[in-house]
Amino acid sequence: MFAFLSAGVKLDGSSLGAIFSDRVVLGVIAGLVLGKFLGVFGGAWLSVRLGLAKLSEELHWRDMAAVSLLAGIGFTVSLLIGDLAYGDDRQRAEAVTTGILAASVVASILAAVLLHVRVRKHRFALDDV
């Protein structure tokens, strides 16, 4: 909430609804949620596949997927780039800022849900031992 308010984002229904009809904003959201996930998870997978790293026996790829979603939360550089790219178009810049912060919320919720599921699986596995 602090990030939304300090960024000057309007949280009324029309402002939030408008971001889901703007292709640029949808691209920003997809890039932050899906793109960062694919980059982090793909980089980890490739590192293990090439033998540069090894996945711990206690860690599963589903755990890595859940943690990889957390990368979508980082928004400071995205805000800077969005401001530099659309600084002249105030309306678009505000929409992109709202999209960036919305993507951070979506990524954090998805990661929290997946991490919660993974923690429960690990607890049940420990209880069986």
RAFEN-V27942 format. One line per field, one symbol per residue. ss: DSSP state (h for helix, s for strand, l for the rest). Layout:
ss = ???
This chain:
ss = lhhhhhllllllhhhhhhhlllhhhhhhhhhhhhhhhhhhhhhhhhhhhlllllllllllhhhhhhhhhhhhhllhhhhhhhhhhhlllhhhhhhhhhhhhhhhhhhhhhhhhhhhhhhhhhhhhhhhl
